[in-house]
Amino acid sequence: MTAHAIGNYFLNLCGKAEIPSRVRVIRRTDWASSYQNQSANRLLEIFREEVFNAPGVCGVYWPDIDTAFAARGDSEIRQEEKSNLSAIFGILDGTIGPKNGRWFLICDANTLRMDEATMSRLSQQPLRALGPVTPADYVKLLKDVKLRGKEKWLPITPEEWQKVGERCVTEKLSGRSMDSLSGRVLTEMEDFDEPDDYFTMPFAEKQKLIDQLSNKITARRIDDLITEHVKFERESQAKAEAERFVDRVKEIRFHLSAQQAAVRLGVPGEKAGGGS
């Protein structure tokens, strides 16, 4: 949402100044390919033709850019991924493309599994877009934004909303978690059996029927949904951490086995002892 807000502001600003402008969103499906070097070539083609040579000025938004990176120290990294890294680093370093002030790049990333070389390139001008922090922030996001217009089916007092917000703070829920929570609430709210002619009804009649059949969601139910969400998130996180630990153990064992094999075979440069 922050990137979209910046993009809209940029386009409006350029429009007032009568400067040609555009925003290009980079999606993995736009450039990823299973053919050798095709991904990197397609990525460079997009930037050269649609960004660097765009008329006027161009903004680029690359969501989840971390999915394009592979750790260079990974023993299983493929040549295709190395080519992708080379192209992306060239773009981020400014060695590919003009430094003429006519384009900019905004990206977001999950940095948990990214190496230092990648982090250094993405951290030159970092912006921290904080989500909800206080109980009032969470209540506003859930009640006034995500569930806007659904007040009739939320018989919740201000005091109960405050407790919901405090629970969200305690559990340190993210904006993405709140999006998931609101989706669960809406699903349960509109969980009813449609009549046979429901899908052929005019929109106004359908909306009226939804208003009549929708279920009311209490503060207690929202609290239960938070509990279910937190339990699922923690179990998923524990599973992911366990998998990362197992992968790391396999990597260490692989390198140790390779080192021992090199010592047995007498590979030059390998020594059994701790010599320099």
N, C-alpha and C positions, 0 to 999 in steps of 0.2 A: 504493500500500500504506500510505503514511503517512496519507493521508486516511481510508482504511478503518479503520485502527487508532484514529484520533481519533474517528471516528464510533461505533465499537463501544464505546470507553471512555465516550463521552458518553451513549449509550443505557443502558449498564450503571449509570452513575452516577445517571441519572435514575430508573432502575428501582428502585434501592435507596432513593431518596428518595421513591418513589411519585409522581413528577411525570410527567404525560403527555408523551411525546416522540416524535419521528420524525426521520428523515434523508431528505431529498429529493435525488435525483441528477438534475442538469439535463443532458439530452442534446440535441444539436442537432436531432435528429428530433422532439423534444417540441414545438419552437416554430418552427423554420424553415419558411417558406412562400414561394411564388412570387408571392403576391398582395400588392398594394400595402398597406403598413402592417400586414399581418396578422401578420408575425413579431413585431414590437414589441408589438402588442396581445396576442398569445398569451403572450409572455414576461411581460408585466406581469400577465396573468391568473394565471399559475402562481404568481408571487410573492405576489400579493395574496390569492388564495384558499387556496393550499396552504402558504404560508410565514408571511406576516404574521398571518393569521387562524387559524393552526393551533392546536388546543387544546394548552395547555401550552407547550412550547418546541420549536424546530425547528432542525435543522442542515441546511445545504445544501452539497453537493459538486458543483462544476462543473468536470469534467475538460476539458482542452484549451480553455480559455476564449478563447485567442487566435484560434480559428477564428471567433469571433463578432465580431471587431473588423476594421475596415477603416481604413486610414490616412486621416485627414480631409483631408490635403493631396493625396491621390491625385486626379488629374484625371478618373479614370474611376469615381469613387465614385457609386453609384446612390442615389436618394432612399430606397429601402428600407433600404439600409445606414446612411444617415444617421439614419433613425428608430430602427434597432436600437441605434446608438451612443448616441443620446439616452436611450433607455430603460435601457441597461446602465450608462451613467455616472450616471444618476439613482439607480440601485440602489446602485452602489459609493460614491457621494458621500453617501448617506443622505438625499437630498431626496425619494426615493420610499420609502415604508415607514416604520413607527414606529421610534423609537430607544428601545425599552423593554427591551433586554437579553434578549429572548425568542427571538432567532434569530441565527445566525452563518453566514458563508459561507467555505468553503474552496475554492480553485481552484488549478489548475496551468496553466502556460502556457509555450509556446515564445516567448521574448521577442526573438528575433533580428530580426523585422520589425515590431515594435510601436513606435508613436511615443511621445514623451515624456509626452504627456498621459495616455495609457493606462497607461504604466509607473508614473507617479506614483500612480495610483489603486490599482494592484495591489501597490505596494511599501510600504504603510503599516505592515504587520506581516508582513514576509517571513520565511519559515522555510526554511532551506536543509537539505534532507534529503539528506545525502551518501550515495552508494552505496558500493560496495566501494572501498577505498583501498589496503590492504596486500595482499601476496600471500596471506596467510592469509584475508583477507576474500573474495578471489576464489575461493579453493579451497573455503571454506565455502559460498559461494553456489552454486557449480557442483556440487560433490560431495555436500554434505550437505542442500541445499535442492532445487535443480532436478533432480538425478539421484538423489535419495534412494530407496533400495531397489534400486538398479541396480548395487550394488557387485560382484556376481557377474560382470558383463559388463564391468567396468572393471579389468583386471589392471594397475593402476598403483601403483607404489611411492610412499611418502611423499616421497622425493626427487624423483620425477618430477612429483608433484602440486605440489611447491614450485616447480619450473621452469615449470609451467603458470601458476601464480599470478604469478610474476615476469614472464612474457611478457605476461600481461594488464595488469600495471602499466605495463610499457614501452609498450604500445600504447594505454594510457589508455582501456580499454574501459568503456563505461557499463553500468548495470544492464540496460538494454534490449538491449545487445549480448550480454550474458551470457544473457539469455532466448532470444535468437535462436540463440546457440551451443548451448545445451542442447537446443533443439528439433532442431537438425541432428544432434546426437549421438544423440538418441532415435530419430530417423527412420532413421539408418543402423543403429542397434542392432536395430531391429525390421523391417528391410528383408529380408523373406523371402517365398517363394511359399506362400500359404495353400493347404491341401488343399481339395478341393471342398466338404466338409461343414463347413468352418471356421465359417461364419456361422450355422450351425444348432446348433453345439455349446453345451452348458451352459457357464456362465461359468467354473466350476472347471476343466473340461477345456480350455477355450480358454486360460486362464491357464497351465496346465501345458504346453500346446503352445508358447506364446510363450516360456516359460522354456527349452524344449528347442531352439527354432529361432533364438533371438536371437543376434546377432553380438557378438563382443567388440570393444571399441573401445580402442585403445592410446593412450598419451600422444603418440606421434608423430602419430597421426591427428588428435587434438585440436589439436595444434600446426598441422597443415595446415589444419584448419577455421578456426582463428584467422587464418591468413594469408589465406585466401580471403575471410573476412568483412572484414578490414581493407582489402583491395584493393577490394572492392565498395563499402565505405563511403567510401573516399577518392575513388573515381571518381564516386560519386553526389554527394559534396560539391563536387567540382570542377565538375561539370555544373551544379549548382544555383547556384554562385557565378558561373559564366559567364552563366547565364540572367539572374541579377540584374543583372549588369554591362550586358548588352544592353538590359534593360528600363530601366535608369537612363539609358543613352545616348539611348534613344528619347524618354524623358521630357524630357531636357535639350534635345534637338533640337526637340521639339514646342514648348517654352516659348520657345526662341530664335526659331523661325519665327513664333510668334504675336506676339512683341515686334517683330520686323522688319515684319510686316504692319501692326501698329498704327501704327508710325512712318510707313510709306508712306501710310497712309490718313489720317494726321493726327488720330488719336484723342486727345481731350483728356487731358492728364496724362502722355502719353508723349513723351519727348524723345530725339532721336538722340544728343545728347551726354551727358556725365557730370554734368550740372547737378543741383542739389539740387531 
